[in-house]
Amino acid sequence: MLDLNHPETKYTFAISGQDDAILSIAKRMTLVDTAAKKLLLPRAHEATSKMRQICIAGWGKRQGKLEAIDLLHLQIAELAATPSLNNYVTDWQDKVCTVCQSSITNLENYKDMCYCQKCLELIAGGRHAVNVAFALWCI
């Protein structure tokens, strides 16, 4: 369980916020073409950069934590570089991803729940590494 009075708690929550930002950007990347993904990439890299700054402020230069952030940074770049013809930001119903041929997921009534679940798996290893390194599972 997370101790809300522990001095590292504020850093854990800050890391979690950047992880959420990256997930949101990655979901958007699964809906757009390659050029649009490349335009989103700087926002994702800004979030991993903030994550790194938070890590150093809270835990110093702990190698395992920084390696987890580096993996996520690399995987989001790989997602952005994956060729795509998708254009499903406003019209996704009954659409199939041009990258992996999977159906586009849409959880109605949730603003940020339209994405290609299979393509999102490209960043699953990095997100898991961050989750474990920073104990985000306890939030």
N, C-alpha and C positions, 0 to 999 in steps of 0.2 A: 504494500500500500504506500502511496505517496504521502510523505510528511510535508504538509503545507508550510510548516515553520522551518524546514531545512533550508540552509542558504543556497543550495543548488536548485531548489524547486523552480525559482523564477526562470532559470536558464532552461530547464526541462520544458516548461511551458512555451518559452520562446522558440526552442528548437521545433516543438510540435507545430507551432504556428507556421513556421517556414516549410515544414513538411506538408502541411495542408495546402499552402500556396503552390508548392511544386505539383502536388497531386491535381489541383484544379487546372493548372497550366497544361499538364500532361494529358488530362482528359480532353481539353480543347484541341491539343495537337492531334489527337486521334480522329478528329472530325474535319480537319482541314488539309489542304494540299501542301506539298513540300515547301513551296515559297512562303506560305503563311506560317508553317511550323518554324521556319528559320527566323521569322519576325518575332515569334513568341520565345525563342530560345534565350535571348538576353534577359528576359524577365525571370526565367527559370534559373539562369546562372546567377542573377542578382540574389535570388533566394538561397542558393547554395553558398554564395559568398557571405551572406548574412549569417547563415548557419555556422559557417567556419568561424566568423568573428564571435558569435555567441559561445561557441565551444571553447575558444581560446580564453575568453573572458571568464567562463565558468569553471573550466577544467584544465586550463593550460593546453599545451600541445600534446595531448594524449593521442598516441599513434592510432590506436584502434578506433577511436571516435573520428579522427580526421580521415582515416581510410574509409570509413563508412560514408562520410560526406563525399569523398572523392569518387566512390563507386556510384553514388546517386548522380553526381555531376556528370560523370561519363555516360551513364545510361540515359539520362535525359537528352544528352547530345546525340546519342545513337538513335533515340526515338525521333528527334527532329530531323535527322539525316535520312531516315527511312523514306524512300520515294512513295508518294501518295498522290492520288487524284481526288481524294475525298473533298466534298464541299457540302457538309451536312450540318452546318451551324444552325440554320433556320429550317431546313427540311430534311428530317432524318427518318420519318416514319416509313417503315417497310424498306429501308435502305440496307445495303450490304457494303461493308468496308472494302475498298479497292485494294488494300494492302494484304489482308488475310482472309477475305471472303466471309467473315463473321457478320452476324447481324449487329446493328447498332443498338446498344442498350439504352433504354429510356425508362427511368423510374419516374413516373408522372408525379407531379406536385413537389418535386425537388429540383430547384434551380440548376444545380451543378451535377445532375445525374444522367447526362446524355453523353455517351462515349462508346468507343470500341473496347470491350473488356479484354479481348485477346491481345490487341496491340498494347494496351496498358500494362500487360505482363512484362513488357520490355524493361520497365523500371522496378519491377517487384523485388528483385534481388537487392537493389540499392535502398529501397524503402524499408525492406526487412532489416538490412544491416543497420540503418539509422535507428529503427525501432528498438533493436537489441542493444546497440551501443549506448543509447540514451534512455533506455527503459521507458519508452513511450507507451508501452503496453500497460503501464500502471496508472495511466491517466484515464 
